[in-house]
Amino acid sequence: MIIDETTEHTSPSRSGISRALAVIDVIARTPHAQGVSVIARETGLSKAVAYRILRELVAGNFLSFDEDTKVYRMGPGALNIGLAAMRELDVPSIAHRHLVALSELTGQTATLSLRQGWARVYVDQVLSRQEIRMSVALGTSHPLHAGSSSKAILAALPDSEVEDYIDHHRLDSVTDATITSATTLRDEISLIRAAGYAVSVGERQAEAASVAACLHGPIGQVVGSVSVCGTRAMFGETSSRQLGERVAKAAADISADLGAVRETAGERKDTP
């Protein structure tokens, strides 16, 4: 019998790395620190194996351990790796193929906006193939209360940041349809959160309509939004709902590619 010494020596190593990554993934995906029993159950490892892996990761400063509560959370070593990965994220490049697919699926122009403080900026678009189509000016900055791409970002922020925006920014009108009332804007945010997408009809451009959903990054931060836009005549109540579902799905797929953890309904909390 011939024994492949390479396979014999590397398989255990790969298996050990795989188990360690599974442990790290469980801790990274859960919003709260976890104990060894939960980690073992979630990874399918025995408590003894899970504890040994956890102990080595703590020793390497990749995880931290709370002696009082007996739970594990990400440590400084993981933070360094996470920050390095975030610096390498090229959101437009990651999102572009999804914009192409979204434009093909809906027949509308698909856009990508990134959040910049209390504003957002168009950074990419895939134009509709229709003869009559909308286009946006890339690089232009827009406030967070005007238009679906802006409102999708604002609605995804914690309540405290929404109130900060309302309290310290004038809700200036861009068109006659722009929301300029704080009460109306709060009501609109509630509707967006319930639906999972924002709708705009003439709020930023009088003859335009759009539907948008928010993008999240690796630590749940609000990165920007993705939208489809066209003329008002192209957007009825039924079409807006269908487009909203498709845009929300595209936003979830882009967010997942950015490293965000997918949430299920009802999991949103008042945190970034």
HUGI-V23673 format. One record per residue. N is the residue number from 1. RES is the residue in one small letter. NEAR is the number of other C-alpha atoms within 8 Angstrom. D_FIRST is the distance of its C-alpha to the first C-alpha in Angstrom with 1 decimal. Layout:
n=<N & N>
res=<RES & RES>
near=<NEAR & NEAR>
d_first=<D_FIRST & D_FIRST>
This chain:
n=<1 & 2 & 3 & 4 & 5 & 6 & 7 & 8 & 9 & 10 & 11 & 12 & 13 & 14 & 15 & 16 & 17 & 18 & 19 & 20 & 21 & 22 & 23 & 24 & 25 & 26 & 27 & 28 & 29 & 30 & 31 & 32 & 33 & 34 & 35 & 36 & 37 & 38 & 39 & 40 & 41 & 42 & 43 & 44 & 45 & 46 & 47 & 48 & 49 & 50 & 51 & 52 & 53 & 54 & 55 & 56 & 57 & 58 & 59 & 60 & 61 & 62 & 63 & 64 & 65 & 66 & 67 & 68 & 69 & 70 & 71 & 72 & 73 & 74 & 75 & 76 & 77 & 78 & 79 & 80 & 81 & 82 & 83 & 84 & 85 & 86 & 87 & 88 & 89 & 90 & 91 & 92 & 93 & 94 & 95 & 96 & 97 & 98 & 99 & 100 & 101 & 102 & 103 & 104 & 105 & 106 & 107 & 108 & 109 & 110 & 111 & 112 & 113 & 114 & 115 & 116 & 117 & 118 & 119 & 120 & 121 & 122 & 123 & 124 & 125 & 126 & 127 & 128 & 129 & 130 & 131 & 132 & 133 & 134 & 135 & 136 & 137 & 138 & 139 & 140 & 141 & 142 & 143 & 144 & 145 & 146 & 147 & 148 & 149 & 150 & 151 & 152 & 153 & 154 & 155 & 156 & 157 & 158 & 159 & 160 & 161 & 162 & 163 & 164 & 165 & 166 & 167 & 168 & 169 & 170 & 171 & 172 & 173 & 174 & 175 & 176 & 177 & 178 & 179 & 180 & 181 & 182 & 183 & 184 & 185 & 186 & 187 & 188 & 189 & 190 & 191 & 192 & 193 & 194 & 195 & 196 & 197 & 198 & 199 & 200 & 201 & 202 & 203 & 204 & 205 & 206 & 207 & 208 & 209 & 210 & 211 & 212 & 213 & 214 & 215 & 216 & 217 & 218 & 219 & 220 & 221 & 222 & 223 & 224 & 225 & 226 & 227 & 228 & 229 & 230 & 231 & 232 & 233 & 234 & 235 & 236 & 237 & 238 & 239 & 240 & 241 & 242 & 243 & 244 & 245 & 246 & 247 & 248 & 249 & 250 & 251 & 252 & 253 & 254 & 255 & 256 & 257 & 258 & 259 & 260 & 261 & 262 & 263 & 264 & 265 & 266 & 267 & 268 & 269 & 270 & 271 & 272>
res=<m & i & i & d & e & t & t & e & h & t & s & p & s & r & s & g & i & s & r & a & l & a & v & i & d & v & i & a & r & t & p & h & a & q & g & v & s & v & i & a & r & e & t & g & l & s & k & a & v & a & y & r & i & l & r & e & l & v & a & g & n & f & l & s & f & d & e & d & t & k & v & y & r & m & g & p & g & a & l & n & i & g & l & a & a & m & r & e & l & d & v & p & s & i & a & h & r & h & l & v & a & l & s & e & l & t & g & q & t & a & t & l & s & l & r & q & g & w & a & r & v & y & v & d & q & v & l & s & r & q & e & i & r & m & s & v & a & l & g & t & s & h & p & l & h & a & g & s & s & s & k & a & i & l & a & a & l & p & d & s & e & v & e & d & y & i & d & h & h & r & l & d & s & v & t & d & a & t & i & t & s & a & t & t & l & r & d & e & i & s & l & i & r & a & a & g & y & a & v & s & v & g & e & r & q & a & e & a & a & s & v & a & a & c & l & h & g & p & i & g & q & v & v & g & s & v & s & v & c & g & t & r & a & m & f & g & e & t & s & s & r & q & l & g & e & r & v & a & k & a & a & a & d & i & s & a & d & l & g & a & v & r & e & t & a & g & e & r & k & d & t & p>
near=<2 & 3 & 5 & 6 & 6 & 6 & 7 & 9 & 8 & 8 & 8 & 8 & 8 & 8 & 8 & 8 & 8 & 8 & 10 & 9 & 8 & 9 & 13 & 8 & 8 & 11 & 13 & 9 & 7 & 7 & 5 & 5 & 9 & 10 & 9 & 11 & 7 & 8 & 13 & 12 & 9 & 8 & 10 & 6 & 9 & 8 & 9 & 6 & 8 & 13 & 9 & 8 & 11 & 10 & 8 & 8 & 10 & 12 & 8 & 8 & 11 & 12 & 16 & 11 & 9 & 8 & 6 & 4 & 5 & 8 & 11 & 13 & 12 & 11 & 11 & 10 & 10 & 11 & 9 & 8 & 8 & 8 & 8 & 8 & 8 & 8 & 6 & 6 & 8 & 6 & 7 & 9 & 7 & 11 & 10 & 9 & 8 & 10 & 15 & 10 & 8 & 13 & 15 & 9 & 6 & 8 & 9 & 15 & 15 & 16 & 15 & 15 & 13 & 11 & 13 & 7 & 5 & 8 & 11 & 15 & 13 & 15 & 11 & 10 & 13 & 10 & 11 & 12 & 7 & 7 & 4 & 4 & 12 & 12 & 7 & 7 & 6 & 9 & 7 & 7 & 8 & 9 & 9 & 12 & 11 & 14 & 15 & 14 & 15 & 15 & 13 & 15 & 16 & 11 & 12 & 9 & 12 & 11 & 7 & 7 & 8 & 11 & 8 & 8 & 9 & 10 & 6 & 6 & 6 & 5 & 10 & 6 & 10 & 10 & 10 & 8 & 11 & 14 & 11 & 9 & 7 & 8 & 6 & 9 & 11 & 8 & 8 & 8 & 11 & 9 & 8 & 12 & 10 & 6 & 7 & 10 & 15 & 14 & 12 & 11 & 12 & 15 & 15 & 12 & 9 & 10 & 8 & 13 & 16 & 14 & 17 & 17 & 18 & 16 & 14 & 13 & 12 & 10 & 7 & 9 & 8 & 13 & 10 & 13 & 17 & 17 & 14 & 16 & 13 & 13 & 11 & 11 & 5 & 8 & 11 & 8 & 6 & 6 & 9 & 11 & 8 & 8 & 11 & 15 & 10 & 9 & 16 & 13 & 8 & 12 & 13 & 10 & 9 & 12 & 14 & 10 & 8 & 12 & 9 & 12 & 9 & 7 & 6 & 5 & 5 & 4 & 6 & 6 & 5 & 8 & 5 & 7>
d_first=<0.0 & 3.8 & 6.5 & 9.9 & 12.2 & 15.2 & 14.4 & 13.8 & 17.1 & 19.2 & 18.8 & 20.7 & 23.3 & 23.9 & 24.1 & 26.7 & 28.6 & 28.8 & 30.2 & 32.7 & 33.8 & 34.3 & 36.5 & 38.5 & 39.0 & 40.5 & 42.9 & 43.8 & 44.6 & 46.8 & 50.4 & 50.6 & 48.6 & 46.2 & 45.1 & 41.6 & 42.0 & 42.7 & 40.0 & 37.4 & 38.7 & 38.8 & 35.3 & 33.7 & 32.6 & 33.5 & 36.5 & 34.7 & 32.2 & 35.1 & 37.2 & 34.7 & 34.3 & 38.1 & 38.7 & 36.6 & 38.3 & 41.7 & 40.9 & 40.1 & 43.5 & 41.9 & 43.3 & 46.4 & 46.9 & 50.3 & 50.8 & 53.8 & 52.3 & 48.7 & 47.6 & 45.5 & 46.6 & 45.6 & 46.4 & 47.6 & 44.2 & 43.7 & 47.2 & 46.7 & 43.7 & 45.7 & 48.7 & 46.7 & 45.2 & 48.7 & 50.1 & 47.6 & 48.6 & 50.4 & 52.0 & 53.6 & 50.3 & 48.4 & 51.2 & 52.1 & 49.7 & 50.9 & 54.5 & 53.8 & 52.3 & 55.2 & 57.8 & 56.3 & 56.1 & 59.7 & 61.5 & 63.0 & 62.6 & 60.0 & 60.6 & 58.9 & 61.0 & 60.0 & 62.0 & 64.0 & 65.8 & 68.4 & 68.0 & 65.4 & 64.8 & 63.6 & 60.7 & 59.2 & 60.2 & 59.1 & 62.2 & 62.8 & 63.0 & 66.2 & 69.4 & 71.0 & 68.7 & 68.7 & 67.5 & 67.6 & 68.4 & 65.3 & 65.9 & 68.9 & 69.2 & 70.4 & 71.5 & 69.4 & 72.1 & 72.6 & 70.3 & 67.2 & 64.7 & 66.8 & 67.4 & 63.7 & 63.0 & 66.0 & 65.1 & 61.6 & 63.0 & 63.8 & 67.4 & 68.5 & 67.7 & 69.3 & 72.4 & 72.3 & 72.2 & 75.1 & 77.2 & 76.9 & 76.7 & 79.4 & 78.4 & 80.0 & 80.3 & 78.6 & 80.1 & 82.3 & 79.3 & 77.6 & 77.4 & 79.8 & 80.3 & 78.2 & 78.5 & 77.5 & 74.5 & 73.4 & 73.7 & 71.7 & 68.9 & 68.7 & 68.4 & 65.7 & 63.6 & 64.0 & 63.1 & 60.4 & 62.1 & 65.5 & 67.9 & 70.7 & 73.5 & 75.7 & 75.1 & 74.2 & 75.4 & 78.1 & 76.7 & 73.0 & 70.7 & 67.2 & 64.6 & 62.2 & 59.6 & 58.5 & 55.3 & 53.6 & 51.4 & 48.6 & 50.8 & 53.0 & 55.6 & 57.8 & 56.7 & 58.9 & 59.3 & 58.5 & 61.2 & 62.3 & 65.9 & 68.5 & 72.1 & 73.8 & 74.3 & 70.5 & 70.0 & 71.4 & 70.6 & 68.0 & 66.3 & 66.4 & 64.5 & 61.9 & 61.6 & 61.4 & 58.4 & 56.6 & 57.5 & 56.4 & 53.0 & 52.7 & 53.8 & 51.2 & 48.4 & 49.7 & 49.9 & 46.3 & 45.3 & 47.3 & 45.4 & 48.0 & 47.0 & 48.2 & 51.0 & 52.1 & 55.8 & 57.8 & 55.6 & 57.8 & 59.3 & 62.1 & 59.8 & 58.7>
